[in-house]
Amino acid sequence: TVNVRMKLAPDALSLKTGKAGKTGRVKELFVEWNAAGKAVGRQSVTSQFEVAGPEKQAAFNSHGVTIEQPLQLPADAVRLSIIVQDTESGRMGSLTVPLEKVTPGRIAPPAGRR
């Protein structure tokens, strides 16, 4: 398992005003790739966040929001693509992370088992 932590900028996110304050929602798609470039896993999640009160609004305006998602990775995954979409505006962003930079113990065989 790896914990993906994403810090999303406030200018890329839309907030809806409701009775309890402001809320936002993003869809996240995680695609795991093997060394041959084949997708070996796919997970989709929708995350909602609240911005209620002046202190939280100020923090959101300064720092955005951080979303954390635990992922169970396939054993042969070597890269992780992350696609995030703001559900209100449709704006999207993506990045691909080489997993050996994140989880070197998972990728390399344990010492003595080579």
N, C-alpha and C positions, 0 to 999 in steps of 0.2 A: 504494500500500500504506500502511496505517496500522497502528501497533502499539497494541493495546488493552491497557492495564495495569490490572488490577483488584486492589484490596486487600480481601480478604475477612476479616471479623471472626471471631475464634476461637469466639465463642458461637453462631455460625450454622453451624458446621461440625462434622461427626461424624468421630471417629477410630476406626479398628479396630486392635486390637492383634494383631500378628503376630510371627513369629520375628525379623524384622529391625528391629522397633520398631513405631511407629504410622504408619498411612497414612490418607489421606482422598482422596475423589474427588468431583469436581463435573462436571456436564454444563453446557455453555455453548451457548446458541443466539444467533446474531447475525442480525438481520433488517435489511436495508437498504431504505429507503423513498425514493420519488421525491417531487417537489413536489406531485403530484396525490394522494398518499397511498396509492399502489400499492406493494406489496412488489416490489422489483426484484432482490433477492438474499437468499440464506439460507445460512448456514453453521453446522454443528453440530460441536462438539468435546467430547471428554471429557478432563479433566486430572486426573492423580493427583499427590499430593505426599506426602512422607515427613517425619515428625517423629521422628527417631532421636536418642536421647541427652538428657541433662538440659539441656544448653545450648540445643539446638533446641526442646525442650519449653518452656523458659522464654521463649524468643523468640516461639514460637507463641502462648503464653498472653498475652503482652504486645501483640503486633502482628498476630497472625493470619498469613495467607499472601498473598503477591502472585503473581498469575498473569498472564503476558503472552502475548498471542496476536496474530500478524500477520494482517491481513485484506486481501484484494484487494477494493476497493470498485468497484461498477459506476459508470460515468461520470456517470449521472444521479442518484445517491444524494445526498439532502440530510439524511437523518436515519438514525441507527443505534440500533436497540433491542437491548439486551443482557439476556438472561434467564439466570440462573444457578440451578442446582438442586444441592443436596447430595444425592448418590445414596443415602446411608444413611438419612437422616431424611425425605427428600422436601421439606424446606424450600426455598422459592424466593424469589428477589428479582429485580427488574428495574429498568431505567432506560432512558430514551431521550435520546440526545445529538444536538443539532443539529450537523451536520458543519462548518458554516461557522465554528463556534467552535473546532474542532479542526484543520481543514485548510483555512484560507482560500485558499491558493494553488490548491487543487484545484477549489474551487467557483467562484471568480471567474475570468473569462477573463483571460489574460495582458494586460498593458498593450500598447496598440497594436493589439489584435485585437477591438475592440468595434464 
